[in-house]
Amino acid sequence: MRRTPGAIRILGGVLTLYLLAPFVAGLSRMGDADWRGVDRAALLHAAGVSVASATAATALVAVAGVPLGYVLARGRGWRVAVLGGVVQWPLALPPLASGILLLFLLGYNGVLGGLTHGALTESFAGIVLAEAFVAAPFLIVAARSAFAAVDPALEDVAATLGYGPGAVFRRIGLPVARRAILAGLLLAWLRAFGEFGATMMVAYHPYSLPVFTYVAFGGAGLPAMLPVLAPTLAVAATVLVLGQVVAVPRRRGRAPSRDVLPPVAAGPAATGPGRTLVLDLRQNLEGFTLRVEYRTQARRLAILGASGSGKSMSLRTIAGLERGAGSVVRCDGRDLAALPPEARGIAYVPQGYALPPHLTVAEQVRFAVDSNPALVAHWVAAFGLADLSRRYPHELSPGQRQRVALARALSRPSAGLVLLDEPFSALDAPLRARLRQDVLAVQGGVRATTILVTHDPAEAMLLADELLLLDGGRVIRAGPVDEVFSRPGGEIAARLLGARTIGAGDVLSPTRIDIGGGVALRVAGAPLTPGARVRWAVRPHQVRLDGRGEYPATILHRGAVRDGQRSVRLRLGEAVLDIVADPSCPDIGPCRVMIDPLAFQVWPHDGHGP
Ligand SMILES: Nc1ncnc2c1ncn2[C@@H]1O[C@H](COP(=O)(O)OP(=O)(O)OP(=O)(O)O)[C@@H](O)[C@H]1O
């Protein structure tokens, strides 16, 4: 646990002392209490009125105040901002002024007062209405903050799992924000219970406890007040203790378990053709325009791009979580763009997985509206989740969380598209490697098209048959993985695919490039245009030192041995390459290297540089 700085604790302590001091002072004087003049029956009645009216007022504001808090948390624009300010006005008014305003509404001559023939003043109903007016902002502000703190990804996922807006509120927003809302309800109750000024103006009778206290104080001195204080303090203290029990989060059991992940039990391989997917994704945002057009029958598609290039936006537009007016999303001829997210039949796994914290693993995996028990059982078994079924997300390791999110998404029989948004981000390298195998196993067993968003070329090449390279919201290259890899089409795409520009050359024939120094590379892939000037790249681990290798080269530098490998710098033609080699590789001087023709990436020279 992190330690709190001393100065902060001192400041907090000073205020706590100040807040407690009047209670201590009052309680220490209880011995002087003068009970003789106290009408105990009237005191008890007033206490009953206050408890009942505060409870009724809190219930009243809860019914509308919680939804209002949700609207304020989720809404955008100036209207919502104005609404957020207006509902806090009662906080700014002296309670007596609130009472006067309420009289204009509830009094004999007020709109509501006239309709009810004055039943809303000098009555229990009047007390409830006055208390509701002053207490409501406490609940609304607490509910707004509580809903604002709910991760929007949780609601997005629920929407893609078949829940409409009302169900998302009930199944996600409300339960996740529950504790903070309960704290707000407690505040509202206490404010209503202690309300005096507005109540006195609207309903002097029947006496509530604060009004009774005022009357008792008016008729006698401090000693006569003390008996009146006793029930007030007792009730407030009881409610506060109850509130702490209900509203303070309990620490639930187990520490996150370690990543003990059994291999995924891959089922039978999916057969049949891939789905026909037609995409024309459009977003016009301030400072960013997305336009992605693509048509494919590939089962596995990866969208690769730098940060901010529009990868997640594309996925969210496909899922219907971003509007994207004019967009087309068609899967096997079914027009998804016309449907809300809950009707698109999409299995969406967002970054961070978005597992609602109040649901156990068992509840998570069957959370989708149309989750299929047989599929749930299949994926729970395949991912080895059965022993974790009673755990909550914070009791799971990152790898287990990812498996739960995958199982949840895949347990929908109707899912035609599986969208994976950076599923391995924020994981360490060994875990990434293992979880890629999970996804690979999943891809082999589902007929749905998987669309993976990533900025890792290795991940994209392992988990996709076709690639879509994005830059600034546009597709700069798309097609089968091998084609895109070997002919990225330009410098930016080549870099996205991990190429570090190594050299330039002139195309001699459709499969040969002269890179100077008497070396001509033999490359595979789409035929090149003789005479064209090109750039080329090759990954370090694809260059092998081999005495019978095709190309003559020169070792320029032998680096230290690390992890059983030696870094080596060599010259090939006019290019300088950094590679990794066996520790026993030849010393500085001439050598030969072997490079698979498929390993070369070649793209047109942009005219800048050598
Ligand atoms: N609501 C929004 N309003 C305006 N611009 C937005 C909004 N949401 C996202 N953007 C912008 O859209 C662009 C694409 O965002 P997106 O999240 O798709 O990027 P990304 O490629 O997934 O990046 P990363 O790899 O960092 O997640 C970014 O420039 C982002 O700033």
The ligand as an SDF file (V2000), in Angstrom:
LIG
                    3D

 31 33  0  0  0  0  0  0  0  0999 V2000
  -14.2190   11.9720  -30.5320 N   0  0  0  0  0  0  0  0  0  0  0  0
  -13.2200   12.4000  -31.2870 C   0  0  0  0  0  0  0  0  0  0  0  0
  -13.2220   13.6570  -31.8050 N   0  0  0  0  0  0  0  0  0  0  0  0
  -12.2220   14.0890  -32.5810 C   0  0  0  0  0  0  0  0  0  0  0  0
  -11.1650   13.3470  -32.9220 N   0  0  0  0  0  0  0  0  0  0  0  0
  -11.1010   12.1030  -32.4340 C   0  0  0  0  0  0  0  0  0  0  0  0
  -12.1180   11.5640  -31.5970 C   0  0  0  0  0  0  0  0  0  0  0  0
  -11.7680   10.3060  -31.2750 N   0  0  0  0  0  0  0  0  0  0  0  0
  -10.5850   10.0700  -31.8780 C   0  0  0  0  0  0  0  0  0  0  0  0
  -10.1980   11.1460  -32.5670 N   0  0  0  0  0  0  0  0  0  0  0  0
   -8.9920   11.2910  -33.3940 C   0  0  0  0  0  0  0  0  0  0  0  0
   -9.0810   10.3330  -34.4050 O   0  0  0  0  0  0  0  0  0  0  0  0
   -7.7930    9.8780  -34.7400 C   0  0  0  0  0  0  0  0  0  0  0  0
   -7.7980    8.3630  -34.8150 C   0  0  0  0  0  0  0  0  0  0  0  0
   -8.0090    7.8420  -33.5190 O   0  0  0  0  0  0  0  0  0  0  0  0
   -7.8740    6.3000  -33.2550 P   0  0  0  0  0  0  0  0  0  0  0  0
   -8.2380    6.0690  -31.8270 O   0  0  0  0  0  0  0  0  0  0  0  0
   -8.6290    5.5360  -34.2630 O   0  0  0  0  0  0  0  0  0  0  0  0
   -6.3080    6.0730  -33.4680 O   0  0  0  0  0  0  0  0  0  0  0  0
   -5.5180    4.7070  -33.4460 P   0  0  0  0  0  0  0  0  0  0  0  0
   -4.9280    4.5110  -34.7840 O   0  0  0  0  0  0  0  0  0  0  0  0
   -6.3670    3.5910  -32.9250 O   0  0  0  0  0  0  0  0  0  0  0  0
   -4.3740    5.0760  -32.4300 O   0  0  0  0  0  0  0  0  0  0  0  0
   -3.7530    4.2450  -31.1970 P   0  0  0  0  0  0  0  0  0  0  0  0
   -2.8530    3.2150  -31.8030 O   0  0  0  0  0  0  0  0  0  0  0  0
   -2.9860    5.2680  -30.4430 O   0  0  0  0  0  0  0  0  0  0  0  0
   -4.8990    3.6360  -30.4200 O   0  0  0  0  0  0  0  0  0  0  0  0
   -6.8470   10.4360  -33.7090 C   0  0  0  0  0  0  0  0  0  0  0  0
   -6.1390   11.4990  -34.3030 O   0  0  0  0  0  0  0  0  0  0  0  0
   -7.7380   10.9430  -32.6200 C   0  0  0  0  0  0  0  0  0  0  0  0
   -7.1750   12.0730  -32.0220 O   0  0  0  0  0  0  0  0  0  0  0  0
  1  2  1  0
  2  3  1  0
  2  7  2  0
  3  4  2  0
  4  5  1  0
  5  6  2  0
  6  7  1  0
  6 10  1  0
  7  8  1  0
  8  9  2  0
  9 10  1  0
 10 11  1  0
 11 12  1  0
 11 30  1  0
 12 13  1  0
 13 14  1  0
 13 28  1  0
 14 15  1  0
 15 16  1  0
 16 17  2  0
 16 18  1  0
 16 19  1  0
 19 20  1  0
 20 21  2  0
 20 22  1  0
 20 23  1  0
 23 24  1  0
 24 25  2  0
 24 26  1  0
 24 27  1  0
 28 29  1  0
 28 30  1  0
 30 31  1  0
M  END
$$$$
